[in-house]
Amino acid sequence: METRPPAVMEDLRARIRAIERPLRPGRGALPFGIAAIDRVLPGGGLARGALHEVAGGGIGATHAAAAALFSAGVLARAPGQVLWCVTRADLFAPALEQAGLSADRVIYVEAGDDQALLGCFEEGLRCGALAGVVAEVARLPMVVSRRLQLAAESSGIIGIALRRWRRPADAADFGQPTASVTRWRVSALPSAPLPAPGVGRARWFVELIRCRAGESADFMVEACDETGCLAVPAELADGSAAPAFGGSRAAG
């Protein structure tokens, strides 16, 4: 006798197919302007109309700041206002300006708790008048991420879930499946030495640890400048250490 899967299994399969379907055409992408990064991203850049995740390479404040500045640099290169949602009033606006995102372009929302923040995130993503939305979130369940992805698709703007954790144990949530199109991890590196006393341009180790319809890769870059652009370190640009830059690897 032929057996049929239970209705719950059919519903689960339908949900998985919906999550895995390709992005809607015509949204385009926001290039980083660095060939090694853009060529591993479908469409040649960070997909518009999509949800992306960014986290620091560790639980320390230095790596968290690098992740925030990376996110600011992305949206600095997209014209329009940016909605930035937080639950803690510890965002340093002058640092965002140094990464190209000027204060007059940012609308700050301080939510009372994570649930309210996610609600602001979703509503912001549905507003097509924005360049993008950043929300500093600790946990990102699959169901919530799916709603955010659908909201971004409906407006065509970029959504960035900036993952921040109050406790080290919470960081394990970053490895759980979500509906985000890409997942990035940004770690601070020592800056390049200068010929005179002083601090050189900051450097980051940027890991693309998940990319829908693409490959994972990692890159060493110089941090965002005042226009939001990353740069290739000089010793990598001249080919002296090229194997260390833009290396593809197995998906995380």
N, C-alpha and C positions, 0 to 999 in steps of 0.2 A: 504494500500500500504506500502511495506517495505521501511523504511527510512535507509539511511546509513550516518554515521557521516562524516562531511566535511573532506577534505584531511588534513587540518591543525590539526585536532584532531588526525588523524591517525599518523601524523608525531610526534606530541607531545607524544603519547603513545609509539611510537618506541624509542624516546629519553629517556623516563623514564625507559623503559625496559633495555636499554643499560646502563644507569647509575646504575641501581640496580642489574645488573648481577654480579655473584660472581667473585672474583679475579681469574686470571689465575693460574692454578695449577703449582706446582714446584718452586715457588719463595721462599718459606720458610719464616721464621720470625726471628727477632733479639730479643732474650729474654732479659728481664730486670734483670733476676737473682733473682727476688723476687717473691715467689710463689703466693702471694696474687694478684699481678699485672698480672703475666703471665697467671694465670688460667682464667681471665676474657677476655683475648684477644684470638680470634680465631687463632689457630696455635701456641699458647703458647708464643707469643711475638709480637713485632711491625712488621707489614707486610712489607716485601720487595716488590719492584715493585709497590709502592703505594704512594699516597699523604697523608700527615698528617698535621694537623693544631695545632699550639701551641700559646697560648697567656698568658699574665700575668693576675693575678687575679684582677688587678686594673690598672688605667692609670698612676700610679706613676712609677718612674724609678726603684725602688727596685723590684717591681713585674715583670717589663719588663726584668730586668737583670736575675731574676730567670728563666723566660721562655727561655731566650737565653742560659743560662747555662744548663738547662734541655735538650735543643736541641743539644748543643755541646756534652753532655754526651752520648746521643744516638749514634751519629756518631763517637764518640771516640772509641766505641766498635765495629765498622765496619771497617775492614781493607781497606786502600786505601786513596786517596786524597779526599778532601771535597771542593766543590765550595760554597762560601758564598757571596750572592749578597745583596748589600745595596744601599740606595740612600743618606744616611747620614754617614759621616766618623766618627762615634762615637763608633765603636766597640772596646772593650778593649781586645786585643789579650792575654795578660798575664792571664786574668780571664778565657779565654777558655782553656788555658794550664792547669790551676788548675783543670778544669773539665775533663781533660784527652785528650783534643784535641790540640796537639802540633802545634806550628806555622809552622813547615815544612810540615805539612799535609794540610794546608789550602790555597786555592787560592781565593783571594779576588777580587770581581768585584764591582766597584762603578759606578752605572748607573746614568744617568742624570735625569731620572724621572721614575715614576711608570710603564709606558708603556715599556720603555727600560728594566727595571728590570724584568718584567714578561717575556719579550722575552729571556733574559739571563737565567732565571729560566727554561723555557721550553727547550732551547737548551742544557743546562746542564743536564737536566733529560734524554735527549736522548743519552747521552754519557755513555755507559756501563762501561767505564774504571774508573768511580768515585765510591766512597763509598756512596756518597749522595750529595744532594744539599739543602742548606738553603737559603731562600729568605725572607727578611724583607718586608712584604707587609701590606698595610693599608686595601685596599678593595680586595675582592676575589669573583667576580661574578661567577655564576654557569657555564657559557660558558667557562670562562677562567679556572676555576678549572677542568672542564672536559678535556680540552686540556692537562693540567698538569698531570692529572691522567693517561691519555692515554700515555703520554710521559714516565712517570715512569713505566708503565706496559711494554712498549716496551724495556726498558733497564734492568729492574729488580732492580733498585736502589731505595733508600729511598729519597723521597722529603719531606721537611718540610717547610710549609708556616708559618713563624714566624710573627704573627700579631702584628703590632705596629701602633699606631694612633697619629697623630699630634694634633687632637682636640678631646675632650671628646665625641662629637656628632658622630664621626666616629666609635666609639667602638660598636655602635648598629649593624654595619655590621657583627660582629662576630656571631650574632644569625641567620643570613640568611642561607638557605640551600646551600650546596656546594657538590661537588663530592668527597671530602676527605673521606678516610677510617676511620680515627679517628680524634677526636677533643679534645684537652687537654687544661686545664687552670691551671696555676702554681702560687701559692701565697706564698710569703715569710712569715715565722713564726719566732718567737724569737728562738734563738739557746738555746741549753741545758745549764744550769748553770754549771760552772766548780768549783771544790773544791778550786781553786786558782784564783786570778784575771786574767781575759783574756776572750776571745770570743771563745765559743765552735763551733762545726761544725754546719753550717747553716741547717735549717730545712725548708721543703716545704710542703704545702698542695696541693696535686696533684689531680685534678679532671679529670676523663675520662668522658666527657660530651656527647660524641657520639662515637659509635663503630659499624661499619657495621657488622651485623650478631653476635653481642655481646651485652653485657649489660653495662650501665653506672655504674661507681663506683668512690669512692674517697679514698685517702690514705694519711697518714702522713708519710713522709720519711725524712731521712737525705740526704742532698744535695750530688751531685756527688763528688766522690773523684778523685784522680789523675789518675785513670784508667777509669773514666766515669761511675763508678758503684754507684747506690743508696744504701742505707742501711735502715734497720728497726731500729727505735729508741729502745734503750735497754729496756725501760719500756713496749714497745709493744712486743718485741721479747720474753720477759719472761712471757708474758700472763697477766700481771697485768692490762693492758688497752686494751686488744685484741678487745673488741667490737668497739673501735674507729678506728680500722684499717681495710682497705679492705672492707668497707661497700658498698654493691650494692644499687642502687637506680633507680628510673624511668629515662628513657632516656630524655635528655635535648633537 
